[in-house]
Amino acid sequence: MSNYVEGKTIIVTGAAGGFGQLVCEKTAAMGAQVVAADVNEQALEDVVSRIRSSGGQATPVKADVTRRDDMHQLAGATLDAYGQIDVMLNNAGIMPLAFYSDHESAAEAWERCIDINLKGVLNGIAAVHDPMIKQGRGHVVNIASIYGNYPTAGGGVYGATKAAVVFLSESLRMESQGKIKVTTIRPTGVPATGLSGGIVNPEAVSGLLGINTASYMSKFEAAEAGQLPASHLDVNDIEYFALDPSSLADQIVHAINQPWGVAITDMTVRASGDGYVI
């Protein structure tokens, strides 16, 4: 496939870890000019240092997606460094799954989830909108989730933020056709990203698994014990049971690696053998 990533300037939020970091590394290796943004300044410096040591171009910018001024300063820093903003990947997010009965313990995490997952994406869109319109083209990639597809028990607040990301994405697409491409990525569970560390009540994941809860969770237990069949761990096998961060990052890069006249507008990425029901 042709390399349409080379020469593009790409902003990635949540770039200090998970698939945000991987997208930075993969696109830099393809010749992109990467602006890596995160609140974790030290981890951000480490990511950028590795990219540069491999011959890639990357600039770290400490930015909190919940702060509108930070995001506009991020856009400004990108323009100062590279003169353009081709792609904005609104990736930063947290996943505080909890039932409404957990409201006392979940309240602060829910508020932070709304600030990061919803307001953060809106702030990212607003920060790059005018520069992209002025330069005549751009591409906004927003990370939603299958949780945004349909309400589930235990996923009310998190799912609502991801459904909002879908609404923000689609309305931006309609407003900016022929000017800004918009892609919505809906991953299923990606255990190794660290998102699960934000779960308030581990039982809340059952809403996404339904009747598959017991059987699917047993696979994770078997994997930890080294007892899962090799086929379930092989990304080239149809029984592959849990999506890995690199595979998801590859599909995000695929959505970016398109000619300007082609837009992948909506993509769900899952392991072919996962147990999620929506």
N, C-alpha and C positions, 0 to 999 in steps of 0.2 A: 504494500500500500504506500502511496505517496506520503511524504512527510509534510503535513500542513502545520505542524507545531513549530518547526524551525523558524526563528526570527520573531515569533510572537512574544509579547510581554504578558505574563500571567500572574495575577495576584491570587494567592491562596491563603485563606484564613484557617485558623486551627492547624497551622503548618508545622508545629513543633513535635507532632507525633501522629500515630495512626496513619490512615490513608491520606491525610493532608500532607504529611511528610513524604509519603511514597509518591504522590502526584508531583510534588516539587522535584524530587530526585529523577523521576522518569521523564518529565517534560524538559528538565534541564539537560538530561542526557541526549534528548532529541534536538537540542539547540535553542530552547526557549530561554527568554530572560525572565527569571522567576523572582517575584517579590513575595517573600515568606513572612506572614504576619501571625502573631500570637501574643498572648500575655506573658508567656514563659520565656523571658528574654534569654536565659542561659541555654535552654534547650534549643531555642531558635538559632542562636549563634552556632551551636554544634551542627545543626542541620545544614546551615549555609556553609560552614567550614568544610563539611564533607563534600558538598556539591562543588565548591571551588577547587578542592584538592583533586577532584576527578575531571577538572577542566571545564566545568559548567559555570554559567553566570547566575548569580543569585544575590539578592539584597535583603537583609533582615530589617523588619520594621516592627517594633513593639506596638501593638494596637489591641484595644479592648473593643470587640464588636458591639458591645452594649452602649458604647459611648459614640454618639454621632460625630463629635469633633474628631475623635481618633480615626474614624473611618474616612472622613474627608481629608485629614492629614495624610493618611495612608495613600489615598488616591493622588494627592499632591506630590508626595515623595516619589511615587512611581513615575509620574510625569516628569519630575525633575531628573530622575535617574535615566529614564529610557525614552521620554518624549511621547509615549503612547500607552494606552491600556487596551489590550486586545481581548483578554479574558479575565473575568472575575469569578473565582470559585468560592462561593459562600459555603464553607465546609464546617466551620466551628459549630459544635453542638454538644449537648449533654442529654442523658436519658434517665431521669428519676422516676422509674416506674413505681407506682404505689396505688393502693385502693383509696377511695374517698374516706374510708374509715381510718386511714393512716394520716389524715390531714394535719394533725398536730406535729407529727414528726416530719411530714413531707412539705409543709408550707413554704419554708425558705427555699428548698430545692425546686419546688414548682415555680416560684417567682423568678428564680435564676434561669430556669428552663425557658420561661416565656421571654425573658430579657435576651438570652443568647440565641435561642432557636428561631424566634419570631422577629423580635426587634433587631437582632443582629443581622438577619438576612435583609430586612428592610433598609437598615443603615448601609449595608454593603451595596444594594441596588442603587440607592440614592447617591452614594458617593461617586459611583462610576457612570451614572446615567448621562450627565451633561458632557463629560469628556468624550464618551463613546458617540453620542449624537453629533458633537462638534467635529470629530475626526471622520465621521461618516459610516462607521461600522463598529461592532463589538459583539461580545458573546458573554452572557451571564449563565453560569452553571450553579444551580442550587441543589443542595443535598436534602432531600425529604426522607421518606421511609415508607415501608409498607404499612406502618402504624397509621399513616395518614390516609389509608384507603378506606377504612371502615372503623367505627368505634369498637373498642374492646374493653373488657373489664381489666382494670389495672393499668390501662394505658390512656386514660382520659385526658390528662393534661399534656403529656408528651405527644400523644396522637393528635391532639388539637393543634399543637404548634407545627407539626409536620403537615397537617391538612392545610394550615395557613400558608406554609411554604408553597404548596401546590397552587393555591389561589394567587399568591403574589407572583409566582412564575407565569402562570397562564395569562393573567391580566397584563403583565409586562410584555409578554409575547404579542398580545393583541394590539397593544398601544404602539409597539415599536417594530412592526413587521417591515422588513426591508431595511432596517437600521440596526437593530440589536437582535441577535439570535438568543434564544433562551432554551436551556436544557434543564429538566427536572430528573434527578437520579433518585430512585427509590430502592435502597438496599434492604435485604432481609437482615437477619442477625449476623453480625460479624464479630464473633466472640473475642478475637485477639486484639481489637482496637482499644480496649480499656473502657469502652462505654458502659459495660456492665458494672463497673465500679461505682457508678452513680445511682444504681438501683436502690431504692429505699426499702422495698419489700420484695425479696426474691420470689415469693409466691405470685407476684403480680404478672410475671412472664406467662403464666398459664392462660391468660386471655388471648395471647397470640398463638398459642399452641393447641388450645381446645382439647379434643379427644386424643391428640398426639402427645400430650404433656408427659405422661409417664414413660412412653416408649422413647421419645426423643431425648428426654433428660437422662435416661439410662445410657444413651449413647455417649453423652458427655462424661458420665461416670466411668464408662468402659474405656473411653479415650484416655482419661487421666490415669487409669490403672494399667494402661498398655494392653488392654484386652479387646480393643475394637478391631474388626477385620481390616486388613490393609486396604481393601477396596473402598471403604468408607473415608479413608484419609487421602486417597489419590485423586487429585484434581482432574485427572484424565479418565476417571471412572464415573459411570452414570450414578453410582451410589454415594458419591462424595457428599458428606453430610453437613458440613458447616463452611460457609464462605470465608476465605482468608483475605486479609487486608490487601495483599498484592493483586489478587484477582479482581477485587472491586476497583482498585486504583487503575488497573489496566483498562477497565471499561469506561471510567471517567476520562482517561486519556484518549480512548477511542472516540468519545463524543466530541472532544476538543479537536482531534485530528481529522477534521473534515474541511473541505473547501468552503470558502465563505458563502457560497450559494446553497450549501446543504446544511440543514439543521436537524439533529436528532433531538426531538423536543421532549420525549418522555422515555425513560429507560428503567425497568425493574431488573435488578441483579440479584440472583439467588443461587445457592448451591442446588444442584439438580436433585439431591436426595434429602433436602432439609424438611423439617416438619411443621413449618409455619403455615397457617391456614388462610391467611388473607394476602 
